[in-house]
């Protein structure tokens, strides 16, 4: 009796165990979408109702940014948060929100260091938030999306060994 080949090819591995459970993955993306959407709504709402648009604009100006960008940021966080929650083109919404997170890193949280517990909050939380947004962009809309995102991404062709 011949010994089994100790080297399994990728094609053999993919037949044995799927790398992604297609039955539950859309629901995982739904949970991620809703979570991120609520976070964006909370941050946009804080800028709108607690700091006020005028106060947020003053803060942006103190950073050397145009005050108008504060209003754009508030609108993006609220509209983007709603789009993620209801699933209105969520891949595009997630992609559109990434520059706002990068802006927060480069203007406010980056100089504070990595850890979010540092004074003025570090950038680790925002980096994790960006990665979660990229997961939505790359993985799909998730379950119960009201308007699907059309992404001009072609699936990678499977290379059989």
C-alpha positions as a Python dict, from the first residue, in 0.01 Angstrom:
ca = {
    (1, 'X'): (0, 0, 0),
    (2, 'X'): (142, 334, -107),
    (3, 'X'): (182, 611, 146),
    (4, 'X'): (-39, 917, 87),
    (5, 'X'): (122, 1213, -81),
    (6, 'X'): (215, 1454, 202),
    (7, 'X'): (188, 1756, -29),
    (8, 'X'): (-169, 1858, -101),
    (9, 'X'): (-224, 2083, -398),
    (10, 'X'): (-444, 2393, -360),
    (11, 'X'): (-712, 2232, -577),
    (12, 'X'): (-731, 1937, -338),
    (13, 'X'): (-751, 2164, -35),
    (14, 'X'): (-1034, 2371, -182),
    (15, 'X'): (-1239, 2058, -251),
    (16, 'X'): (-1199, 1938, 105),
    (17, 'X'): (-1279, 2257, 296),
    (18, 'X'): (-1414, 2580, 152),
    (19, 'X'): (-1210, 2878, 263),
    (20, 'X'): (-1523, 3091, 301),
    (21, 'X'): (-1859, 2964, 415),
    (22, 'X'): (-2085, 3109, 147),
    (23, 'X'): (-2392, 3037, 360),
    (24, 'X'): (-2290, 3264, 648),
    (25, 'X'): (-2047, 3514, 488),
    (26, 'X'): (-2326, 3750, 369),
    (27, 'X'): (-2457, 3769, 726),
    (28, 'X'): (-2110, 3839, 862),
    (29, 'X'): (-2084, 4129, 616),
    (30, 'X'): (-2429, 4247, 725),
    (31, 'X'): (-2312, 4258, 1088),
    (32, 'X'): (-1995, 4441, 987),
    (33, 'X'): (-2192, 4687, 772),
    (34, 'X'): (-2438, 4769, 1048),
    (35, 'X'): (-2164, 4805, 1308),
    (36, 'X'): (-1959, 5040, 1093),
    (37, 'X'): (-2268, 5233, 989),
    (38, 'X'): (-2369, 5290, 1352),
    (39, 'X'): (-2016, 5407, 1434),
    (40, 'X'): (-2021, 5656, 1147),
    (41, 'X'): (-2365, 5779, 1252),
    (42, 'X'): (-2240, 5823, 1609),
    (43, 'X'): (-1936, 6023, 1497),
    (44, 'X'): (-2133, 6234, 1249),
    (45, 'X'): (-2407, 6287, 1508),
    (46, 'X'): (-2153, 6395, 1767),
    (47, 'X'): (-2014, 6654, 1526),
    (48, 'X'): (-2365, 6770, 1437),
    (49, 'X'): (-2540, 6774, 1776),
    (50, 'X'): (-2265, 6795, 2040),
    (51, 'X'): (-1981, 6995, 1883),
    (52, 'X'): (-2220, 7163, 1634),
    (53, 'X'): (-2124, 7227, 1272),
    (54, 'X'): (-1981, 7568, 1364),
    (55, 'X'): (-1770, 7420, 1645),
    (56, 'X'): (-1651, 7137, 1422),
    (57, 'X'): (-1560, 7390, 1152),
    (58, 'X'): (-1359, 7590, 1407),
    (59, 'X'): (-1174, 7274, 1508),
    (60, 'X'): (-1095, 7196, 1143),
    (61, 'X'): (-971, 7553, 1095),
    (62, 'X'): (-748, 7515, 1403),
    (63, 'X'): (-589, 7217, 1226),
    (64, 'X'): (-523, 7427, 917),
    (65, 'X'): (-809, 7270, 721),
    (66, 'X'): (-1089, 7460, 549),
    (67, 'X'): (-1399, 7499, 766),
    (68, 'X'): (-1616, 7376, 478),
    (69, 'X'): (-1447, 7037, 509),
    (70, 'X'): (-1614, 6997, 850),
    (71, 'X'): (-1956, 7017, 687),
    (72, 'X'): (-1851, 6771, 416),
    (73, 'X'): (-1721, 6533, 684),
    (74, 'X'): (-2043, 6552, 887),
    (75, 'X'): (-2252, 6484, 577),
    (76, 'X'): (-2027, 6198, 465),
    (77, 'X'): (-2035, 6030, 806),
    (78, 'X'): (-2413, 6053, 837),
    (79, 'X'): (-2501, 5966, 477),
    (80, 'X'): (-2230, 5699, 458),
    (81, 'X'): (-2340, 5550, 790),
    (82, 'X'): (-2700, 5525, 671),
    (83, 'X'): (-2587, 5374, 339),
    (84, 'X'): (-2389, 5106, 522),
    (85, 'X'): (-2674, 5023, 761),
    (86, 'X'): (-2943, 4987, 494),
    (87, 'X'): (-2704, 4843, 238),
    (88, 'X'): (-2731, 5114, -25),
    (89, 'X'): (-2431, 5044, -247),
    (90, 'X'): (-2230, 4952, 62),
    (91, 'X'): (-1906, 4873, -118),
    (92, 'X'): (-1896, 5221, -267),
    (93, 'X'): (-2004, 5378, 64),
    (94, 'X'): (-1725, 5196, 247),
    (95, 'X'): (-1471, 5304, -13),
    (96, 'X'): (-1588, 5668, -3),
    (97, 'X'): (-1550, 5686, 376),
    (98, 'X'): (-1187, 5568, 386),
    (99, 'X'): (-1037, 5910, 295),
    (100, 'X'): (-1217, 6067, 593),
    (101, 'X'): (-1060, 5810, 825),
    (102, 'X'): (-718, 5869, 668),
    (103, 'X'): (-769, 6242, 716),
    (104, 'X'): (-839, 6188, 1086),
    (105, 'X'): (-520, 5985, 1115),
    (106, 'X'): (-299, 6239, 937),
    (107, 'X'): (-442, 6553, 1099),
    (108, 'X'): (-538, 6453, 1454),
    (109, 'X'): (-459, 6101, 1570),
    (110, 'X'): (-130, 6026, 1392),
    (111, 'X'): (85, 6262, 1599),
    (112, 'X'): (-62, 6106, 1917),
    (113, 'X'): (108, 5774, 1843),
    (114, 'X'): (-33, 5431, 1774),
    (115, 'X'): (-238, 5341, 2082),
    (116, 'X'): (-585, 5491, 2106),
    (117, 'X'): (-545, 5523, 2484),
    (118, 'X'): (-271, 5786, 2432),
    (119, 'X'): (-353, 6150, 2494),
    (120, 'X'): (-559, 6278, 2196),
    (121, 'X'): (-613, 5915, 2092),
    (122, 'X'): (-373, 5729, 1868),
    (123, 'X'): (-446, 5594, 1524),
    (124, 'X'): (-490, 5220, 1597),
    (125, 'X'): (-871, 5239, 1615),
    (126, 'X'): (-893, 5429, 1288),
    (127, 'X'): (-656, 5183, 1118),
    (128, 'X'): (-878, 4894, 1228),
    (129, 'X'): (-1179, 5086, 1101),
    (130, 'X'): (-1011, 5131, 762),
    (131, 'X'): (-932, 4758, 741),
    (132, 'X'): (-1298, 4679, 816),
    (133, 'X'): (-1404, 4918, 538),
    (134, 'X'): (-1164, 4747, 297),
    (135, 'X'): (-1315, 4409, 393),
    (136, 'X'): (-1656, 4534, 279),
    (137, 'X'): (-1512, 4677, -43),
    (138, 'X'): (-1339, 4349, -129),
    (139, 'X'): (-1598, 4103, 3),
    (140, 'X'): (-1928, 4238, -117),
    (141, 'X'): (-2252, 4397, -8),
    (142, 'X'): (-2364, 4135, 242),
    (143, 'X'): (-2716, 4017, 315),
    (144, 'X'): (-3022, 4242, 284),
    (145, 'X'): (-2856, 4518, 82),
    (146, 'X'): (-3128, 4742, -61),
    (147, 'X'): (-2918, 4845, -362),
    (148, 'X'): (-2631, 4629, -472),
    (149, 'X'): (-2293, 4779, -548),
    (150, 'X'): (-2165, 4718, -892),
    (151, 'X'): (-1790, 4687, -869),
    (152, 'X'): (-1578, 4650, -1181),
    (153, 'X'): (-1366, 4390, -1006),
    (154, 'X'): (-1318, 4065, -1191),
    (155, 'X'): (-1266, 3756, -979),
    (156, 'X'): (-915, 3622, -982),
    (157, 'X'): (-885, 3319, -1201),
    (158, 'X'): (-815, 2998, -1015),
    (159, 'X'): (-475, 2856, -1092),
    (160, 'X'): (-473, 2480, -1074),
    (161, 'X'): (-143, 2322, -978),
}
